[in-house]
């Protein structure tokens, strides 16, 4: 799952505020890597952003990729039901904006789309200018209206007001919740609905200000579906006219969801990126194909068609060998790496550390763990974290360790060690079945208490992890059930049909995105966790420019998450990518966007 933009931000210092880019690694260091191949002679592997490769025309052909077997869900990937790496792998080829994440999490500016500049530091004022020739694939110019709608989805409450503290019910079903109203209660300002320039004035500085303005969705489509003109939609947002906004929000939230194999009317899903949906290109359960957007004003897609196959992770290596896939990003298992090495020179393999980490989260909404710390402790004491890392991760990355934090990574050594030293005492490092049994009894649990571990299946490594947990925790009295399901993300997780959820957060080093996960009633707090200490610490972290306070509050948050057992972190993911050696310009990334991040530049060697 992708981490959404921060719900509450950290105040930034001037030096950070006006920097052109930032890295997710500690102290702006690039993540250390194991062994990374040089992907293409035409791309400098040290360049974090997409270089200008001089592509002037699209070559016929097709390149096939798979992020996993999960079915495509919809054009709007900003709802809690659709916000995942599986869905965004497709939609990010169609939605562009002012920035994107580079290979190491660097924030890269996309000046093909437009430019932006912080014209004042105190108060923070940011001027945005959309490229004159930036248009949707239906020919409609991309304008201020699109970005005003983007603001509205993260600022307007269900009661028809602008949020005061972000805790109200949102009008739009946005994964980001109400993140902007506190900071920019007036929204972006421009001279007209069709303006190419607009300005954001912040009442409070937003630490992640460069990434708070995301790629927009088409306002003219939403307006038409609400029965008004684009200009009338802009006026309705500015005046909080709920007669217009309610149907607009209804369409934005649900109108772009899709049934498998059924592409929406092309008029509803214009593209602002190098690719767009191919007519009849979605075969339910099989694949979805994009085709080059002929109206894209930037460098054209290098290859005509990009197909996303819905293929189980354990089939990717064989599919690459057979030519059914040309680029894969398989789950990094011992068997996978061995199989790739056996393919020889026909395949190029990349490896490295990532900003993605595995975890077990308890369900606080219902079930055996919801109101019993002792029950959660019993489970934590029997989970064989070290064995999981030793058996499944170390053979791929010999530097891998059990992860004991959530907001900092082990390769961010100095900061990680300091945070962990003050937030966690190591009590769950090794399995302690005797203590687990004591906690099990103290919680009043009965022999055979069922614990469903839910995850997106099939997934070989996670199945192995459940097996290891079951072998250990069943000895205590639990009955661990492998509840892996293809419907985990769109049904089981949001519906709370699990006792423990096992998945990974895919991050890019955002400063305060964790609040969206751990604070009370936030959109990505799927398990319903609530703790006053954690909430207050996030608010304190958000209200100061002092990096020392930021670090200290991170320690408070991490300690309280351990003391109350929000969940159990496991390890940072090792990254493995592979592609047919006749492809050029394929580059892996540590960030959440995955290897497909630069797919518009992929081409076959001439």
Steps between C-alpha positions, in 0.01 A plus 500: 500500500616851427539754776282801427614858538534619856180606671683740729832647403822595666600864479807523282807714539580754233789292372270206438214714381679631197703192413440362152478140610519278801602143565318253723817365654636629826689826476429512126723200435409263221386156621783253503463228242633150465593441140325693228550443131536781249160493339574673170786670330267789414413579862748622760435265796600779737225730373199474736249659262391422145753637249405641162575206271414687182195284425307668219265230378329188628619165369244228431510209736393380842677463834340279764535552874329374814486644849294201619175320444270764648235616256491864392244694706450840347624819339482696827768341714462751785223325691572266794364213291736559206814656651762227457814435301302252289255760378730801481746305283239547227353840583832679548567443131186709434516764773790745504568803714768739615725236661579130531726282714839409355693177548604575859189689605634834378221743415548568129331796336315429176542824310329344199183531705582836653705685757457610858683735731476597866480877456481568874622311801310681776217461429555209262368589156550270203437602140413228248505537123359227277662462158307685230471187286399266785170340402288201585491235230155625393656837419373686807771723649629408847423805712447648842157331512665159520715603793218676682308172484809319629503737799127454560536123528736551795342802669118501484303321769176304465328794674601736222771689683877519470662278761619663821713221642480213252286281728166564329336263256621581147265566212726319253618146572866591473770279649672815623203603709473870580863602468498843341230710663704570812793622297333671208140574604441720197638246253700590190432843356486598133343757272264261324397136470711459187811669642835330449647649817382484859636565847482319832522711818571295811389605847741235635812387320470148366825303526413284200379800303658381176289185490173618652367608159441172319425417137143618444193324367295670226268768640313529171393135522385535861313818412319336210400204715366741762296676233687829497773675302861507616462867590191420708687222681781744582245748638330224700829404663583860580153563643457155657179442305397152612230463233785473251769355723304200626443345155854601400641320806283197437638462149859571607474237775318224311457589134848389397490162673495223243375144470763254375540517125268798457684818406307822559375714215817659358341843551512442877867403523723742310874475555753767593794264458689317227257206499124455493261205505503287186151439363383154611838459668377353827451125522360412842738290703766519231637844417438864425680677215585866463585666172700812423308822557516681167400826670784496752703818460824371652746239378291222345487151643794301365287189433142496372340261745561424868317194632450424868438129553318386812745224583569334834842580644612139485451494121706807410839338445358231273297762314815709447682197364210418267461857376152533652650781708788729406549679831435361846539615857455167676482445867857461615528138609799269500342286229420805287855632500640154425257453212587839353872429518443176311351691205845636416566790266149500356386682812637803685453495878504796739510481879506755781334619819158659492286738702237228542455300819301200617282505810224329695214728611237413759128559447379745767150525356394149597630158594726342759771770491276808489485573872765278658862609522586168664359310201709713266805444720445124492502507123802732481704271723438200274555660159842373379623823349868405496427163340292668228787738421764226517307255282338729246688831481866454596570256214410788266642790701761390753480844667130453580394533864178478695344845473417664833360835385245630254599856416874438450682223315794286614721640221443846649743374760565787739141621525360146506726390785417809705124463451496128576721538808243731659179341378540122512668273755539191281239291679360351179833439326497129582210260542404440864230232506484485879431871531262482204306225680485710817358795307259267317362376832492849652293619204244229576539343158390144432704227334443520125432874489489573127730760350440567133807654337377682192713597202475534124536150359649310335831617638764233565710693750203609707363146497836386638485773764156385613628143518787607726265699723255212520771249593599723791176661619285187486720366781371779723131425438422709194361339187668703225307492173647596164234745381682616190253612233504668158235735644704603804559866409161582354286293741664332799718790616238779477229270641713383793477129413822403675667494839844586363569672168832430328612734225766757420496878503671629187648838583706776349636674806219746566546683826162460664310239303497271803229710659264380229564145623527522880291799611136467602243482217754553223423348158779241498451395862316190383510319833332780695789563740462805727739633762512848651876493552561416133251762383655771717853409392408532134342839569811615686722375221285694255521830680872570516789571271742353750651177360596400853135509602413306186743225596386493862134470400587217262645320802181565696286367216713191449507420873126533540434288193717231659356540851141474374590254222345669201667223304826320439758622247691222327762617246579739218446344159794412282436609142536279196423598141563317175438564133575362158850609404379634166320783683653839563440767764351271767599634841414368844406730788490487879185713506141383508443555127697186414699407192216615274563864603673581168318257273425767238873490423524123461593388153648207314860528390526580132 
